Amino acid sequence: MILPADASKEEFYAYVIEQRGAVPDNELEDLWEWRQKLQGIRVVTGRGERSQLPPEEQHMTLKEREQKVISDARAQGKDPVPVGNRWV
């Protein structure tokens, strides 16, 4: 059985006891807190941001896109210069 993400604290405690047997109350509380932290983790892949780019740039790395912007600017006769982490 897999515990659903929206399981209550009591359901979680019952699940842990069913899987592991008798567990001290303080350990149950620690496990519950750990579960809450893990459920709060969000992995940002950048997929949404990349989907807004032109199709030919969607699979480029940041470095590849940076080089493309610089080469496009130079092709237009501009000379971009680095300012901190950005080119202007």
Residue pairs with C-beta under 8 A, 6 or more apart in sequence:
1 15
3 11
3 12
3 15
5 39
7 15
9 32
12 31
12 32
12 35
13 28
13 32
16 23
16 28
16 31
17 23
17 28
23 31
50 58
50 59
51 58
53 65
57 65
57 68
60 68
66 87
69 80
69 87
70 80
70 87
73 79
73 80
73 87
74 80
80 87
80 88
81 87
81 88
